[in-house]
Amino acid sequence: MSGGCIKLSDTVEWDDVQAIVRRPFKGWKYSAHVILTIRDAAKAKDWLIELEPRIRTTWDIYAREGGMTLGPMAHASLHFNIAFSFGGLCKLGLHEDDLARFDEAFREGMAPYSAKGLSRRAGILGDLQRNHSSEWIWGGSAVRENGKPASTEGRVLQQDVDILLMIFAHSRDEIEGFISEISIEADGLEVPFRSSEVASVAGHETEYASHEHFGFKDGISQPLFPSTMKDRNVSRRWRDFHEVQSGEFVLGYKNERDEFPETPTVPRKRDPDGLLQPARDVDGCPTDDRHDLGRNGTYLVARLLKQNVGTFDETVWKVAYLTATKSDLQALRRVEKGESDKDGIALLERAAGLLMGRALNGDPLAKDIGPADASKTRNDFGFHHMDPAGLHCPIGSHVRRANPRDSLEPDPDTALRLSKQHRILRRGRVYGLCEKTGNFMRKDGEHTRGLFFICLNADIAGQFEFIQDTWINNPAFGDLEGERDAILAPAIDTRISFPAKPFTRWTERGDRQLVEVKGGGYFFLPGRSALRFIARQPFHERNAETKDAVEAEHQDAPKEA
């Protein structure tokens, strides 16, 4: 007890948390991310009521705390998780006062409308030039970067992105069968876009891809929830680097600042059935007048990222020649002529690693950091002591920017503590034709391939957007000058520097991008109780200001000439 109150539990209620928060569904080789537009809100709410019992929670499929028993749905062949855009929640009739309590970035959306074409958020995220939302397949704007109208043919604009349905299955037929059940007439829904994430090699479908299209082992550095059974076998040092408080990813619990993140709440009178728990005050005590709509939920960021493998391979060759010694040049030239040369391939793989910040197999680049054992990629390392100047792992490389660990000011302990306040949970899936890197001579070709990026965080501005703005797109990150992320940055700065004692060498990337943003949106992933509340809430009239906020782009965007 504290201050005369009985505090709500600080143990995450995994039976109310959607499963994707704890499980990336690696064992399910087929998946689809489906964008839904609400055309008839009443019918859509009925559909949600029917779907809700089938939405998987962590407790349904994950190993339970304190024992080895798997949940009742651990081996089920078909799983669903669901998230809503701010516009979707508006259409479903939540009260405008309750809508106003959601995260500000979530309310604005990833591509807020601007008559001038450029918005503040585009600069934060690096959504410029070919990444601009007027080029997106879904979730984007009808206004170009220069303020002129953009074509909307074949595109799904932000105001029509209402629901993100994530489906994971053991067979394609199961996914196709479920999607075919969703119809405008019966459910008040439309399916304007779907991304089927089935990675394939030489035309043969494979298991959940452990490597992304550039050839790197994926999903290595993920945060750990405190005291979770699955992760108790990791070392104390590993925990020091990766254990992050639950409140950074799940609303309703304390975060790394020892605070409860802001969470949307509703008046108790609007929850007469008691579907939601009482909201907490700053001390963690339950309040009498409000219920917590956000508890056990989180915010989901989705980005459709196209990977240009040919452009990546060309960049690798530039870096390889730039960083090669005189004795290395002959090996590279032999590979360039189509000859087999292990030394030349090793030099190309090293160059690719300098761009990404890890070796293709995931191993760290610093020479004195080796894998703990042959079966486990080393991940319990810092940059401050091992490689402070970036002589092995370039300061501007992707993974060092995305998670600088202990390398930033003012000191390594403080830097590591602060970096944990900006961690994200990644839940993306690769899509399209996978090709082995080989001699790094692939072409972009006609194949569309990339990553349906998903991350989860309790504070969009403080986590995902902070990483994008302060680390990924910052031209002065780590005392660099005029450089941005080697992998993700738009082609506005072309310089990338690499370690070469005693000088730093650099290369120009050219005006083509390694990765292009083709879609995106911010979503609220509710807890199961909150999902019941959303589906069963009566409609509330919204004032003109709220309607305008949701429909501004649709109403005010200039028409294509």
N, C-alpha and C positions, 0 to 999 in steps of 0.2 A: 504493500500500500504506500501511496505517496500523496501528501496533501489531502488525505481523507477520501481518496478515490481508489477504485480497483481498476488498474490499467488494463487495457486490451492486450492480448497476447502479442509478443514480438516474434513468435514462431510463424513462419509463413504458412498460410492455410492452403497447402498444395491441392486439396480437393476442390478448391474454388478457382484455381489459377489455370488458364488454358495451357495445354500441354507444350505448345511450341516455346514457351518461356524456358522450359528445362530440357526439351528434347528436339533436336533438329531433324528427326525422322530419317536418319541415315539408312535404316534398314528397309525403307520403302523406296524402290527404285523409280517409281512413277509419281509425278506430282504435277499439279496445275495451280497457278495463281489466277483467279478469275475476278475480273472487275464487274460489279453489278450496278446497274442504274435502277433506282426506285421510280416506277411509273405510277403505281397505285399503292400509297402508303398503308392503307388498311389491310390490303391483301398481303403486302410484304410483312406486316407485323404478325399476321396469322402464320405465314411461312416460317418466321423466326420462332414462334412458339412451338411449331412442330419440329424444327431443326434443333432447338436448344438441348433436348436430351441426348442428341447424338454428338454434340460438341465435346471433344475430349479434354479432360483436365489432366494435370500432371499425375494426380493420384490414380487416375484410370489406368495408366500404362507404365508409370515409372516405379522403380524399386522404392518401397515404402521406407520411411525413416525408422531406424532402429531394428530393421530386419531385412531379410532377403526376399520377401514375398513380392512378386510382381503384381501389378494391378490387374483387374479383371479383363481389361481390354489390351493387355500388353502385346498380344500376338494377333490382334484383329487386322484384317487386310485393308480396311478403309478408315481413314481418320479425317476429321474436319476441324479447322479453327477459323475464327471469323473476326473481322475488325471493321470499324466504321469511320468514314471521313466526317468532318464537322458538318458538311452539307447533308450527309446521310442522316446524322442525328437530328438535324433541323427538320428534314422531311418526315422523319418518324414521329415528330410532334413533341419533343422534349420542351419543357418550359424555358422561355428565353432567359430567365434569371439563372436557371441551372446551366444552360449552355454557356453563359458568360463566365462560369467558374472553371471552365476547361483551360488548359495550357494555351497561352497566347499564340505561340507558333502554330499549334494545332488548329486554332480557330482561323488564322490567316491562310493556312495552307502552304504547300511547298512552292506554288507558283501564283502568288496573289496578283490580281489584275492591276495593271498600271497602264494608263492611257499613253504613257511615254515608252512603253515596251519594257524598259528595265525597271526592276523593283529592287528594293534593298536586299531582299532575300536572295536574289540572283547573284549578287556580288558576294554574299556570305558563303553560298554553296558552290560558287564557281560555275554557275549555270549561264555561261557567256558563250558567244559565238555559236559553234555547232552544238553546244550543250544547252542553248537557250530553250526555254519551254515552248516556244513557237514551233520547234522542230520535233516535239515529243509525239509519240504515238498515242499515249494516254496521259491524262493528268495535267496537260499543259495549257497554254494561253492562245488566244486568237490574235495576239498582237506581237509583231516581230520586235527584235532588239532595238530597232530604230524608230519604233512607234507606228510603223505601217501595218496594215492588216495582213494576216497570214492565212494561208489556205487551211480550211478545216475539214476538207474532204478525207474520209477514211481515218479521221482522228477522233479521239474521245477527250473532250475538254474537261477541265477540272470540275465544272459544275455538274457533270454527269458521272463522276466517280463517287459513288455513295458507299459501296461495301467492297471489301477485299475478302474473298473466300479462298482459303488455302486447303487444298485437298492432297492427301498422300495415300498411295495405294500400292498394292503388289502387282496390279495389272492395269493396262490401259483401258480395257473394257469397263472396269469398275468406275473409273473417272468419267468416261464418256457416258455411261449409263446414268450417273448421278446428274451431270450437267444437263443432259437431255430432259431431266425431270423439271428443270427450272423453266417456266414459261411465263410470258407476259400476262396471258389470260388468267392462269391459275394463281400465280404468285405475285403479280404486280411488279415483276422484275424483268429487266432486259440484260443480256450478256453482250456488251459491246466489245469486250476484249478479254482474251485469255492467253496466258503464257504457259505452254506445256514444257516443263523442265525435264526432258529426257535426254541425258547425255549419251552420245553414241560414238563408237570408234569404227571407222571403215564400214559404216552402215549397220553395225551390230549394237543393239542396245546393251548397256552395261549397268552395273550397280551404281548407286549413288556415287557421283564422281568425287574422288578424294583429291583430284587435281583440277585446277581451273585451266582455262584455255591457253594461257601463256606458258603453262607447263609446271606450275608451282603447286606443291602440296598445300592444301587449303584447310582452314579451320583449326589452326594450331593454337593460337594464343587467345583463349577465351577466359573470361573471368570465372571465378569459383564462388558459389554461394557459401556462406559460412556453415560449417558443421553439417554438410550434406554427406549422406552415407557413401555415395558413389566416389567421392573425392577424398575420403579419409586415408587412402593409401598413399597420398602424395606427401612429399617432404615438407618440413617446416619452411625451408627456403622457398619452395614453390608457392606455398601459401602466402609468404611475405610479398611476393610479386603479384599474385593473382587473386587472392581472396578479397572480395569486395562486398560491402554490406548490401543486404537484400533491397534496401530502399532506393538504391541506384537503378534498379530494374523493375521493382514491383511497388506500386503505390500502396501506402498504408503502413509502411515500415521505415525504420530509421536508415538514413543514408550515411555516407562517409563523413558528413559534417555533424553527425550525431543529431540530425534533425529529421522531422517527417516532411517529405516532399509535398508540395502543394497538390491537392487532390480535389476533383469536383465533388460537390456535396449537394444534397437536396433537402428541403424542409421535411421534417418528420411527417407532417400532414400529407405530403405527396407520396408517402410510402406506408399507407395504412395496413398493408399486409406484412410489413416487417421483412421485406425481402433483403434489405440492406442493413448492415451493422451501423451502430452509432458512429459518427465522425469523432476523431480525436481532437483535443486541443493541443497546444504547444507542449504541454507536459505529458501527453500520451493518455490523458484521461478522457473517457467518453463524454460527449456533449449531450444535452437533453433535447436540443431543438433541431439538430441536423443529422442526416444519415449519409454515409460515405458511398458515393457512386463509383469512386475510383478504386477503392480497396480491392486488392488482388488483381487489378488490371495494370496496364502499362500503355505507353505510346509506341506505335510501330511506324518506322520509316521504311518506305519501299522505293527502290530505284531500279529501273530497267536499264542495265548497262551493256552496251554493245562493245565487244572486244575486237579490235582490228589486229589480228595476229600477224598479218603481213607487215603492217607498219611497226609492230613491236619487234619482229625479227630484223627488219632493216635498222632499227635503232640499236639493237643488240650488236649488229656488225659494226656500226659506227663506234660504239663504246669499246668493242674488242680491239679494233685497230688503234683507237686513241690511247688505250691503256697498255698496249702490247709493248714488250721489249723488242730489241732488234732480233733476238733469237726466236721470238714468238711469231714473227711475221711470216716466215716460211710455212709454218704449220697452218696458219690461217689461210694462206693463199692456196695450199693444197686442198683444204676443205672447200674453198670458193670454186675451185676447178672441178669439184665433184669427187675428189679422191677421199678415201677413208683415212682419217688421221685422228687418233684418240686425243693427242695433245691439242689439236686445233679445236675439236669439239669441247674439250675441257675449258679452253680459253673463252669460247662463246658462252658456255654455261656460267662461267665466272662473271662475264659481262652482264648477263641477264640477272644474276644475283645482285650485282651492284645497283641495278635499277630498282629491284624489288626490296632488297635489304635482307634477304635470306637466300640460301642455296635452293635449287629446285626441289630437293628432298626435304626442305624445311630447316636444315641445320643452320645455326648462326654463322655469320661470316668472320667474326673475330677469331684469330688464329689460336688463342689459348682457351677457346670455349669449344669443347667437344661434346658429343651426345653422352648422356648418362650411361646408356647401354645401347646395344645395337638395335633394340626394338622401340626405343623411345626418343623422340626429338627433344633436344635440350631446350628448355624454355624458362629456366630459373636463373636468368642472367640479367645484369644491368649493363648500361653503356658507360656509366661514369668512370668506373675503375678499369673496365676491359678495353674500351675504345673511345675515350673522351673526344679525340680530335676527328673521329670518323675516318681513320686511315684504313680500316677494314670494312666497316659498314658505313657507307656515305651518309652524312647528316641529312641530305635531301632525299634519301631513298624512301620508298613508300611506307614500309612497315616501321621505320624509325620515326617518321613523322606521325603516323597514325597512333603509335603507342611509344612515346619517347622514354617511358619508364623513369629511370632516375637521372636522366642526362641533362635536364634543364636546371635553371637557377631556382633557389639560391644555393642549395646543397642537396646531395643525393637522397637523403631521408625525406626531406620536405618535398622534393620533386616527385618522388615515388608516391607519397601520400596525396599530393595534389593531382597527379595523373589518374589516380583511382577515382577521383570525382568526375572524370570525363570518360570512363570506360563505357562500352556498349556491348550488348550481346548480339552476335551476328548469326543470322539464320537464313542465309541466302542459298540459292541453288543455281548450278550452271545449266545452260540450255544450249542446244545446237550440236553441230558435229565437232567432236574432239579429234584433233590430230596430234600425233607425237611431234615434239619439237625437232627431232632429228638434227639436221645441219642448219637449222634456223633460216630456211629459205622458203617459208610458206608464203602464200599470197592471200590477200584479203578475200578475193573471189566473191562468188555469189552466195556463199553460206552465211546465214545470220547466226551468230553465236555470241554468248556473253554470260552475264550473271544477272539473275533476278535477286538483287541485293535487298536484304531485310535486316534491320537492326531494331532492338528493343531498348528503350530507355525511359526513365521516369521524368526526365526534363529535356525536351528536344533542344532548346536553346543552349543549355548547359552541357549537353553531351554531344549528340550528333552534330549540331551546328557549330559548337565550339571546336570540335575536331576539324571540321571542314574549313572554318574561317581562320582559326588561330594556328593550326598546325599544317593542314594539307595545302591550303591556298595562300599561306603567308609567305611573301617573297623574302622576308627577313628572318624566317625561322632558324633558330640555332646560329644566329649571326651570319647567315648566308646573305647574298646580295642579288636581288633580281631573279630568284629561282622559285619555282613552285614544285609541287609533288611530281616525281619522275614518271608516275603511272597515270594518275587521275586528272592532273591539271589540264584546263583548256589551253589551246595553243596561243596563249597571249604572251607568255615568256618562253623563250626557246632555249635558254641556257640550262644545262645540267652539269654540275661539277663532280669530279671523281678524285679519290685520293691517289696521289702519285708523289712519293717523297722526292725532293722536299717541296714540290709545288703542287698546286691543285690544277688539274686539267679540266677542260670543259668541252662540251659538244653542243651543237644545235640540233634540236629535235625536228625542225621543219614545221610546216603549218598543218600537218596532219596529226590527228589525235590518236593516242593508243586506245583510249576508252572514250566512248560518246554516251551521254545520257539520252535515253529515248523514252523515258516515262518516269513518273514519280508521284508520290503523295504522302501525306501524314494521316495516320489513322489512330483510333483509340481501340485497343484490344481489351475488352472488358472481362472482369471475372465472371464466372458463371451466374452468380447471383445478380450481378449488374445486368447481364444479358437478359435474364428473366424480367428484370425491372423495365428495361428499355422496350422489350416486346409487349409488355402488359400495361405500360403507362397510357392513360388516355391522352388524346391529342390536346395540345394547348395552343391557343392562338398566339402568333408571334407578331410583334409590331413591325412597322415598315422598315425600321432601321435594321433589324435582324434579317428580314427578307432581302433587303438590298445587299447586305454583306454576303449572303449566299449566292445571289443571282446577279451580282454586279457585272461580272464578265459576260454573262449571257445577254444582259440588257444593253450594256454600254460599249461593248467591243465594236470597233469599226467593221463594217461588212467588207468582205473581200471584193475587190473591184472585178 
